[in-house]
Amino acid sequence: MDGTLIDSEPYWIAAETDLVARHGGTWTAEQAHQCIGKALPVSAALVRDAGVDMPVDEIVDVLTAAVTDRIITSGVPFRPGARELLWELREAGIRTALVTMSMRRMARTVVERIDFPAFDLVIGGDDVDEPKPAPEPYLKAAASLGIDISDAVAIEDSGTGVASAVASGAVTIGAQNLVDLSGLGAHAVWDGLDGRTAADVSELFRTVRAA
């Protein structure tokens, strides 16, 4: 979701920066980038290490609330081409799951603001025992959809997400945003999703499975 479907990474970075500053610390771009794609408790631990004297679960709640409020007040900031591709996939009858390390409540806030039935299923970070880069989130999504993971395509914008998708056995597309995804095992690395179509996804799937 964050960084692939919607351009919410700046919201997270702003929330982290504000929280650390309120506790007398500083939050660098390098520290912020270390959080991209990570499970929220992992990111919260990094925020705590930067000087925020709060339990990890409270940090997760504060950051989630801040980003959710930004989405509610500013609208869903779709990444270029993401909504269009999702619409095409749905029109083609492709079942879809949103697999994110954000909390389920935040993911539902996003999904409820999409103006068509975008997803059959939402898997949040609080729905799994082993978060990305472990394969569990994608394996759980496939099982919940009633499909074999080998019949799935995953689209990810972070190294952690790519590792999770590849380990699960899904055909994996790296959609670059803030992180260089080359050399991480994705079956294809695209420069974002702008201009990409359902046909592109299907062709890649067929090519990979025919190899």
C-alpha positions in Angstrom: 0.0 0.0 0.0 2.4 2.7 1.2 4.6 3.7 -1.7 3.1 1.3 -4.2 -0.6 2.1 -4.3 -0.6 5.5 -2.4 2.1 8.1 -2.0 1.9 8.0 1.8 5.6 7.6 2.6 6.0 11.4 3.0 3.1 11.3 5.5 5.0 8.6 7.5 8.2 10.5 7.4 6.5 13.7 8.5 4.8 11.9 11.4 8.1 10.3 12.5 10.0 13.6 12.2 7.4 15.4 14.3 7.2 12.7 17.0 11.0 12.6 17.4 11.3 16.4 17.4 8.7 16.6 20.2 10.9 14.4 22.2 14.0 16.5 21.6 15.6 14.5 18.9 16.3 14.6 15.2 15.1 12.3 12.4 17.2 12.1 9.3 16.3 11.0 5.8 18.5 8.0 6.2 16.7 6.9 9.3 13.3 7.4 7.6 14.4 5.3 4.6 15.4 2.5 7.0 11.7 2.3 7.9 10.3 1.9 4.4 8.5 -1.4 4.0 9.3 -2.5 7.5 6.8 -3.8 10.0 5.5 -0.9 12.1 7.0 -2.3 15.4 10.4 -2.4 13.7 10.0 1.2 12.6 8.7 2.2 16.0 11.8 0.7 17.6 14.0 2.8 15.4 11.9 5.9 16.3 12.4 5.0 20.0 16.1 4.6 19.5 16.1 8.2 18.1 15.0 9.5 21.5 11.2 8.9 21.8 10.7 7.6 25.3 7.5 5.6 24.7 6.6 1.9 24.4 6.8 0.6 20.8 3.0 -0.1 20.6 2.2 3.4 21.7 4.6 4.8 19.0 2.8 2.6 16.4 -0.5 4.0 17.5 0.6 7.6 17.4 2.2 7.3 13.9 -0.8 5.3 12.5 -3.2 7.9 13.9 -1.2 10.8 12.4 -1.0 9.2 8.9 -4.6 8.1 8.9 -5.7 11.6 9.9 -3.7 13.0 7.0 -5.3 10.6 4.5 -8.8 11.5 5.9 -8.2 15.2 5.6 -6.2 15.3 2.4 -7.7 12.4 0.5 -6.0 9.2 -0.9 -2.8 10.2 -2.6 -2.6 7.6 -5.4 0.8 6.9 -6.9 0.8 7.6 -10.7 -0.8 4.8 -12.6 -1.7 2.8 -9.5 -5.4 3.4 -9.4 -5.7 2.9 -13.2 -3.9 -0.4 -13.1 -6.0 -1.6 -10.2 -9.2 -0.6 -12.0 -8.1 -2.5 -15.1 -7.3 -5.6 -13.1 -10.7 -5.5 -11.4 -12.4 -5.0 -14.8 -10.6 -8.1 -16.1 -12.0 -10.1 -13.2 -8.6 -10.5 -11.4 -9.0 -11.0 -7.7 -6.9 -8.6 -5.6 -5.5 -8.4 -2.1 -3.9 -5.5 -0.3 -1.0 -6.8 1.6 0.5 -4.1 3.8 2.6 -3.8 7.0 0.4 -0.8 8.0 -2.3 -1.6 10.6 -5.5 -3.1 9.2 -7.5 -0.1 10.5 -5.4 2.3 8.4 -5.6 0.1 5.3 -9.4 -0.1 5.7 -9.5 3.7 5.8 -7.7 3.8 2.5 -9.8 1.1 0.8 -13.0 2.7 1.9 -12.0 5.9 0.1 -11.4 4.2 -3.3 -14.4 4.8 -5.6 -14.7 1.3 -6.8 -14.6 -2.2 -5.2 -10.8 -2.3 -5.3 -9.9 -5.3 -3.1 -11.3 -8.7 -2.2 -9.1 -8.9 0.9 -6.9 -6.8 3.2 -4.0 -8.2 5.1 -2.5 -5.7 7.6 0.6 -5.9 9.7 -1.5 -6.8 12.7 -3.0 -9.8 10.8 0.3 -11.8 10.7 2.7 -13.3 13.2 5.8 -12.9 10.9 5.8 -9.7 9.0 7.6 -8.8 5.8 10.4 -9.8 4.8 8.9 -13.2 5.9 6.6 -14.8 3.3 3.6 -15.2 5.7 1.7 -12.0 4.6 1.6 -13.1 0.9 1.0 -16.8 1.8 -1.9 -15.8 4.1 -3.4 -13.6 1.4 -3.2 -16.4 -1.2 -4.8 -18.9 1.1 -7.6 -16.5 2.1 -8.3 -15.9 -1.6 -8.3 -19.6 -2.2 -5.5 -19.6 -4.7 -2.1 -21.1 -5.0 0.7 -18.5 -4.4 2.3 -19.6 -7.7 -0.8 -18.2 -9.5 -0.3 -14.7 -7.8 1.5 -11.6 -8.8 2.9 -9.3 -6.1 3.7 -5.6 -6.7 6.1 -4.0 -4.2 8.1 -0.8 -3.8 10.5 -1.8 -0.9 13.3 -4.2 -0.5 11.5 -5.8 2.4 8.4 -6.2 0.4 10.2 -7.7 -2.6 11.9 -10.2 -0.3 8.6 -11.2 1.2 6.9 -11.7 -2.2 9.8 -13.6 -3.7 10.1 -15.9 -0.7 6.4 -16.6 -0.9 6.7 -17.9 -4.5 4.6 -15.2 -6.2 5.7 -13.6 -9.4 7.1 -10.4 -8.1 7.2 -6.9 -9.7 9.3 -4.2 -8.2 7.6 -0.8 -8.7 10.4 1.6 -7.9 9.6 4.7 -5.8 12.0 5.8 -3.1 14.2 2.7 -3.0 16.3 1.1 -5.7 15.0 -2.4 -6.2 17.5 -3.7 -8.7 19.3 -6.9 -7.8 16.8 -8.0 -5.1 15.3 -10.9 -6.9 12.1 -9.4 -8.4 11.1 -11.0 -11.7 10.8 -7.5 -13.2 11.6 -4.0 -11.9 9.4 -1.2 -13.3 9.9 2.5 -13.0 6.7 2.9 -11.1 3.2 1.9 -12.4 2.5 4.9 -14.6 1.4 3.7 -18.0 1.4 0.0 -17.0 -1.6 -2.1 -17.8 -3.3 -5.4 -16.8 -1.9 -6.8 -20.1 1.6 -6.0 -18.9 1.0 -7.8 -15.7 -0.5 -10.9 -17.5 2.4 -11.0 -20.0 5.0 -10.9 -17.3 3.2 -13.7 -15.4 3.0 -15.9 -18.5 6.7 -15.2 -19.4 7.9 -16.1 -15.9 5.8 -19.2 -15.6 6.8 -20.4 -19.0 10.5 -20.1 -18.3 
